[in-house]
Amino acid sequence: MARRRRKQKLPQDPVEAQIASLSHDGRGVARIDGKATFIHGALPDERVLFRYTGKRKSHDEGEVVAVLEASEQRVTPECAHFGLCGGCSLQHLRAAAQIQYKQQTLLDAFSRIGKIMPEEILPPLTNKTPWGYRRKARLGVKQVLKKGRVLVGFRERNASFVADMDSCEVLHPKIGRALGELSTLIGSLSIAARIPQIEVAMDDLRCVLIFRLLEPLTHADGEKLREFARHHDFIIYLQEGGPDTVKPLDEEADLHYALPEFGLELYFQPTDFTQVNTGINRQMVGRVIDLLALEKQDQVLDLFCGVGNFTLPMATRAGRVTGVEGAEELVGRARDNARRNRLDNVSFHAANLYESLEHEPWLRQQFNKVLLDPPRSGAWEVLGHLPRMGAERIAYVSCYPGTLARDAAELVNKLGYRLVSAGVMDMFPHTAHVESVALFVKD
C-alpha cells in the first residue's frame, strides 16, 4: 500500500517579501529562498508581509497581511467585498496600470510561447468607466442557517462558498445593487434551500434572471417572484433541469443590443453567448472591421460567429460574408438577425470547427479575409485551411493569450503570415482576464 503523503505544515509567522512582478492571474510574485511565491494582494515594487497559504514543489502561495512599502499604482478598492469575493483580483491596482499589465501579459505570451512579436502594438480599448460593466454573470445562491440568510453573489476567492455580499460594483447597477433584495426574496420562498444559482443576462435595457430550481415553485413562490420582477423591472426565467428546460415564468424576453455604428440590432436568447461588456464590444467590432480593411469586393469568412456579432457588421461593408458556428441554435439566431436587419449578402452554416471539415461546402469556397473568434481553446484545428481558401488578411479575437500565441506561431512560422499588429481590449476590468485582437497578413 502506498504511503499517504503527509500535508506540509505551513509557517505561522508572517514573512517579509519584495514583489518583483505580477503573475498571469494577478498575484504578486516574489522569490523566497530562491523559490517562486505567488502572493494575493501584492503589487510589483512593494515590500509586504504575507502569510503562507500553500506550499508546493514548484512554488509557494500566500496572501498579504500588511503592505510595508506601497506601490504608486496601488489604490483603495471600490468594493467592500474585494479580497473575499473571487469575482475580481485587481481592484487594488490603478485602472491604467491594469491595462499595462494586460498588454504585457499578451506580449509575454507572444514572446514565450509563440517566439514572435507583433510589428505594431495597438492602443488598448477601454470604457470611460471600469465599473458597472458586466451584463452576463452566474451568481451562486446558498441558504446559510448560521448567518440566518440566503447569500447571493460570486464565489469566494479560492473556495466554493458563496461570498457574503450585498452589492457588486462590476455588475451592471440594475442587478449589482439588488443582491441584498434578491437575498431577502429567496429567503422568503418555500424552496430557499433548493435554488443553487441565478444566471443574469441583460441587453441594452432589460435584465433577465434565470433561477435554477432543484424543486418546483409553489403557487405562492411564483407570486412572490412576479411581484419582485414587477417592482424591479426584471424578467424571470426558470430552469428545472438541463439547459433545454429554461423557460420564462410568464413573458418571454425580447432581448437585443444595438451596434449603432452599423445601424444594426442583434437579438439573442438569455442563455446565448454574448459579450459581457457592451461598450467594449461595440469598440471591438469597429476595430476588427478597421483591421480587416473591408471593401465591397471582399469575400469574408467568420468562424465561431455566434449570433452574428461580427458577421452582420462586416456584411454592411463587404461583398459577401459567410458565418460558421458549432451550435445549431445560434446559427438559427444569426440567420434571423440577418433577416431582421435586411442583409441578404450573408449566409450561415452549422459545423463543429474542432472536427474534420472536409465535407463542408463553405470550405471549398474562396475567402480573401477571415475573422477568427474562438473560445479559450483557440482555433488550431482550422488554421491549416486558411491559406488554401485564399485568406490574405486574418483578424483573430482571443480571450486567452496562451492559445493566441500558440496559433500565431503556426500562422507565422508555418503558414506564411506576418503578425502585423496586436493589442488588448479591457472586456473584464479589475480581473486578470485578457481579451485581445491580432492582425495577420500574407504578403
Buried (B, 14 or more C-beta within 10 A) or exposed (E): EEEEEEEEEEEEEBBEBBBEBBBBEBBBBBEBEEEBBBBBBBBBBBBBBBBBBBBEEEBBBBBBBEBEEBBEBBEEBBBEBBBBBBBBBBBBBBBEBBBBBBBBBBBBBBEEBBEBEBEEBBEBBBBEEBBBBBBBBEBBBBBEEEEEBBBBBBBBBEEEBBBBBBBBBBBBEBBBBBBEBBBEBBBEBEBBBBBBBBBBBBBEEBBBBBBBBEEEBEEEBBEBBEEBBEEBEBBBBBBBEEEEEBEBBEEEBEBBBBBEEBEBBBBBBBBBBBBBBBBBBBBBBBBBBEBBEBEEEBBBBBBBBBBBBBBBBBBBBBBBBBBBBBBEBBBBBBBBBBEBBEBEBBBBBBBEBBEEBEEBEBBEEEBBBBBBBBBEEBBEBBBEBBBEBBBBBBBBBBBBBBBBBBBBBBBBEEBEBBBBBBBBBBBBBBBBBBBBBBBBBBE
